[in-house]
């Protein structure tokens, strides 16, 4: 198939392009800056707020996979990147006469009242639901793997053996990036999941306790880790310090503190087992990720 992909230069998108090419697909990918030539990939210079470039992106495609999104911004940035950006690619998809549309959302959209980020993803999902297209929305949990710089800090803190965490009792699901991309590619040719919102995970029953997950990261690195669950007020104070030190590059924002402290980030609406199952265990995938970070000089 010819796949039009947004977010192809990012963490998930770059793995998706790799996987798509390995599976025999041809890719059209959106990029803000010129990219190195690659066999099987047509780079379309543009952005989600440029309708002409979106039209070029989807021209001749069999399906669209919308991966691009903003994870750290103010309200305006979230609206422009997640809501308006989704509206733009949906409009281009309809105009091109393409039916299949697979959107990568977030579990945060399940609780839109907790954060501006989650609200913006929920708004994007609603635009997709009323688009009239043959859509499937994928709401991944915490995604990890080589090239990721969001969960990298957990590995870096684990190396120091003491890791601050959300309050005790919270649980989360996790998913290796290669398993996520396998699901996205399975969906483009699947009709049974049209009109559904899916929440994939690594198959761990009832997800992971935050403390067990960080211990698993430590085990992947060969170091013992001491989890330190913190109350919301203290995490909020830490976010203020992080903002003061790193400004707009701060990872622990006040917006993130609100949804980090929610006790249930476990995937519930899993994809049909006949369509997809995770293929890599999380301990093995964490070890692969740690090895990549070391090789890249990030640990």
N, C-alpha and C positions, 0 to 999 in steps of 0.2 A: 504494500500500500504506500501511498504518498501521504505522509503525516506532517501537518503544520503544527509546530510546537512553539509556544511562548516560554520565556524563561530558560532558554536553552544554554545560556552561559552561566547559569547558577548551579548550585549544588545538585538538586534533584534533576534539573533539566539536562545537565551535562552527562549524568549517568543514563538518563533516558535516551539521549541521542546515541550513546555508545551501544546500549542494549537494542535499540531500534535497528541500527546498522547491522549488528550481529545477527538479528532476526530476519534480515533480508529486506527491510523497509527502506524507502527513500525519504529523506527528511528535508523539510523547509523550516528554517529556524530564525526567529526574530532576534536581532542584536542591536544594541545602541551604537556600538563601535565596530569598525572593520575587524573581521576575524580571519585567521589563517585558513587557506583553502583546505577542504577536506573532501575526499571522495565520498559521494553519496549524500552530501549536505549542500543545500543552497542557502547561504546566509542572506537574509533580507535585512538591510540596515533600516532601523526605525524604532518605534516604541508604541506602547499601548495607547498613547494619546495622539497618535498620528494615523488617521484613517487611511491615508493613501498607502502607507507602508503595510498596514494590516490587510488591505485588499491584495497587495502583492504577495503577502505571506500565504494567504489561504487559496490563492488562485491555483486551480488544478488539483487541490488536495482531496483525499478521500475522507479524512477525518481530522479533527482539531483536538489537540491536547493542550489545555490551558494550565500551565504550571506557574507562570509568573505571579508574584505577589510581594507585598511589602510586609515585613515582620517587625520592623522597628521604626516608628515615626510618630508624629503628632497626629491629631485628628484629621487635619487637612491632608496630610500625607497618606493616611490610611484610606481616606475617601477617594483620593485621586488614583492611588495605586491599585486598591482592591475592588472598589465599587465601580468607579468610572472606567477603570482598565478592563474589568470584566464586561461592562456594557459595550465597550468598543470592540472587543474581539467577538462578542456575540453578534453584534450588528454586521461585522464583516463576514462572519460565518453564514448568516442568513442570506446576505446579499450574494454570496458566491454559490448559493444553492446546496451547501453541504448540510447533511443531516446529523452526522455523528459528532457529538461534542462531549469530551471527557474533561472534567474540571477538578483540579487539585485544590481542596479547601483545607480545613483544619478542624480538629476536635474542638478547638476554642469556639467555633461557630455554634456548638451545641449549648453554650451558656453565654449568649451575647451580652447579658447584663453585667458580666464580670469585668469586661475590658473593652476598650475602644477597638483593639485588634479583633477580638472575637465578634464584636458587633459588625465590623466592616466585612468580615468573612461571611457572616450570616446574611448580610445585605447582598453580597455578591452571589451567594447561593440562591437567594430568592430571585434575583435577576435571571439566573440560569434556569430555575424551575419554571418561570413563566415565559421562557424564550420561544417555545414552540418547537425546539429542536429535540432530537433524540439524545437526551443528556443522561449522563451518570455523574454524580458528584462523589468524589473520594475525600473523606476526612481522615487523614493520617494522624496518628498519635505522634509522640516524640520520634523523629527520624534521625538516624545516625549513619555514619559510614565515612569512608575516605572523601576528602575535599570539604567536609562540613566544618564550618567555623562557629556554629551556634553551640553545639554540645562539646566542642573542643575544650571550653573552659572547665567543664566537669572533669575531663581527663587531666588537665593541668592542675586543678585543685587536688584531685586524687593522688597525683604524684607527690604532693605535700602532705598527704595522708589525713588531712582534716578537711571535711567538706560541709559547709552550711547548707541546710536543706529546708524545704517547707515544713510546716508543723507535722508532728508524728500522726500517723493514721491515714495519711493520704496515699493513694495508689495511682499508678499510671500504666499505660501500655507503651510499648516501644516497637519500632519496625526498622529493619535494615533497608537501606536505600535500594539495594539491588532487588529485594523482594517487592518493594513499592513499584519500581519501574516494570517489573514483570507483570504486575497486576494491571498497570495502565495500558500496557501493550495487549494484554488479554482482553481488556474491555473494548478496545476499538473495533474488534470484530464480533463482539458479543451482543446479542439482542435481548437476552433474558434480564439484563440489569438496567435496561432503559427506564428512566424515571425513578431510579432508586438512589438513595444516599448510603454509601458504604463506609464502614469504619474498620479497616484492616489492622491487624496487629501480628505479633510474632507467635501467637498461639498459646502464650502463657495463661493458664486459667486465672481469671480474676485479676489479671495484670500483675504489676510489680509493686511491692512496697517501696517507697522512695529509698529507704535505707538499704534494702536488698539490691536495688539497681545500682546504687553507687558502690556497694561492695563488689558487685559483678564487674564494674569498671576497674576497680582496684585489682581484682583477680586477673583481668585481661592484661594488666600492666605488671603483674607480679609483685604488687605491694599491698600490705594490709591498710585498710581505710577505716577511719572513725567517722561515722555519719553524725552530724550535729543539727538535728531539727531545731528550728528557731520559730518563735512566735511571730505572727504577722507584723506587729509593731516594730520588732527589731529588724525584720527583713525590709520593711519600708525605710527605716533609718539607713540601712546598708545601701538601699537604692539611691538615697539622697547623696551619700558619700560617693557612690559610683558615678553619679551624674556630675558631681563636682570635679571628680578626677578625670573623667573621660568625655565629658560633654555629650555631644550627640552620638558618640560611639559607645556610650554606656550600654551594657547588656542587661543589667538588672534595673529596668525602669519601674516606675510606680505602676504603670499599666500591667506589666508582667507580674509584679508581686500579687496583684489582685487575683489573677487566674492561677498563678502557681499555687496559691494557698487553698484552692478548691480541692476537696478530698477525692473527687472521682474523675480522673482522666483515663478511664478504662474503656477500651473499644467494646461496643456492644453489637452493632449491626454489621457483623462480619460478612465478607463476600461468600458466595456459594462455594463450598469445598470442591464441587465438580468443576469449577472454573479456575480456582487459584488456591494455593496453600503456600505458606512461607517455606522456603527451602533451606535456609541457613539458621542454625540455632543462634540465639542472642549471645551466649558466651563466645561462640566461635566468631560471630560477626564483630563483637567488641574487640576481640584479639586482632582481627584483621584491621580494624580501624586504628587501634593503638599502634600497630606496626607501621601503618601508613603515616601517622602523625610523627613517629620517630624518624622515618625515612625523609620526611619533609622538613625535619628540624624544628618541629613545633612542640616537642616534649623534651 
